[in-house]
Amino acid sequence: MAGVKRLGHNYGNCLVKDSGERMDKRLLETLACPVCKGSLEHHQREQELVCQRDQLAFGIVDDIPIMLASEARQLSPTKPG
């Protein structure tokens, strides 16, 4: 069906769009940083889950978060205020 644009669908807690922009809110609340067990932020544009405490970014590949510390990207340190 070339040229057909599908619309997003609402499945409970998750708004699923063709671009994979949103992640299930319950999944995001359940996932924790494997290093410090802290909370993660979903950065949609970069397709990463970010732990601010450890300054690590965990990639999301094919809608699957890669939660291995050895695969995480180290974020650049932020400059103090």
C-alpha positions as a Python dict, from the first residue, in 0.01 Angstrom:
ca = {
    (1, 'M'): (0, 0, 0),
    (2, 'A'): (248, 257, -112),
    (3, 'G'): (156, 614, -33),
    (4, 'V'): (-95, 522, 238),
    (5, 'K'): (-39, 709, 563),
    (6, 'R'): (-151, 521, 871),
    (7, 'L'): (-269, 708, 1176),
    (8, 'G'): (-159, 645, 1535),
    (9, 'H'): (-353, 402, 1752),
    (10, 'N'): (-423, 425, 2123),
    (11, 'Y'): (-358, 100, 2311),
    (12, 'G'): (-423, 173, 2679),
    (13, 'N'): (-117, 347, 2822),
    (14, 'C'): (69, 361, 2495),
    (15, 'L'): (15, 584, 2195),
    (16, 'V'): (175, 398, 1908),
    (17, 'K'): (268, 594, 1598),
    (18, 'D'): (436, 473, 1282),
    (19, 'S'): (749, 667, 1370),
    (20, 'G'): (779, 493, 1708),
    (21, 'E'): (779, 829, 1885),
    (22, 'R'): (614, 723, 2209),
    (23, 'M'): (711, 455, 2455),
    (24, 'D'): (464, 276, 2682),
    (25, 'K'): (444, 486, 2998),
    (26, 'R'): (425, 179, 3222),
    (27, 'L'): (736, 36, 3060),
    (28, 'L'): (922, 362, 3111),
    (29, 'E'): (815, 372, 3477),
    (30, 'T'): (928, 11, 3524),
    (31, 'L'): (1270, 45, 3362),
    (32, 'A'): (1559, 167, 3575),
    (33, 'C'): (1922, 248, 3510),
    (34, 'P'): (2115, -79, 3539),
    (35, 'V'): (2404, 104, 3708),
    (36, 'C'): (2237, 313, 3982),
    (37, 'K'): (1876, 182, 3964),
    (38, 'G'): (1761, 543, 3917),
    (39, 'S'): (1492, 676, 3686),
    (40, 'L'): (1535, 724, 3314),
    (41, 'E'): (1419, 997, 3076),
    (42, 'H'): (1295, 907, 2728),
    (43, 'H'): (1462, 1127, 2467),
    (44, 'Q'): (1242, 1061, 2166),
    (45, 'R'): (1444, 1241, 1901),
    (46, 'E'): (1767, 1059, 1990),
    (47, 'Q'): (1585, 728, 2057),
    (48, 'E'): (1758, 691, 2393),
    (49, 'L'): (1677, 641, 2758),
    (50, 'V'): (1894, 874, 2965),
    (51, 'C'): (2014, 844, 3324),
    (52, 'Q'): (2105, 1195, 3438),
    (53, 'R'): (2271, 1068, 3757),
    (54, 'D'): (2524, 850, 3574),
    (55, 'Q'): (2529, 1060, 3255),
    (56, 'L'): (2455, 750, 3045),
    (57, 'A'): (2233, 712, 2739),
    (58, 'F'): (2088, 371, 2655),
    (59, 'G'): (1992, 330, 2291),
    (60, 'I'): (1658, 206, 2164),
    (61, 'V'): (1688, -24, 1863),
    (62, 'D'): (1377, -149, 1682),
    (63, 'D'): (1167, -25, 1979),
    (64, 'I'): (1375, -233, 2223),
    (65, 'P'): (1577, -50, 2492),
    (66, 'I'): (1934, -181, 2513),
    (67, 'M'): (1985, -174, 2890),
    (68, 'L'): (2346, -290, 2905),
    (69, 'A'): (2594, -58, 3078),
    (70, 'S'): (2863, -179, 2837),
    (71, 'E'): (2652, -58, 2542),
    (72, 'A'): (2556, 279, 2691),
    (73, 'R'): (2684, 607, 2553),
    (74, 'Q'): (2860, 836, 2801),
    (75, 'L'): (2704, 1182, 2793),
    (76, 'S'): (2917, 1493, 2784),
    (77, 'P'): (2952, 1644, 3131),
    (78, 'T'): (2733, 1949, 3180),
    (79, 'K'): (2898, 2271, 3277),
    (80, 'P'): (2807, 2396, 3627),
    (81, 'G'): (2541, 2663, 3639),
}
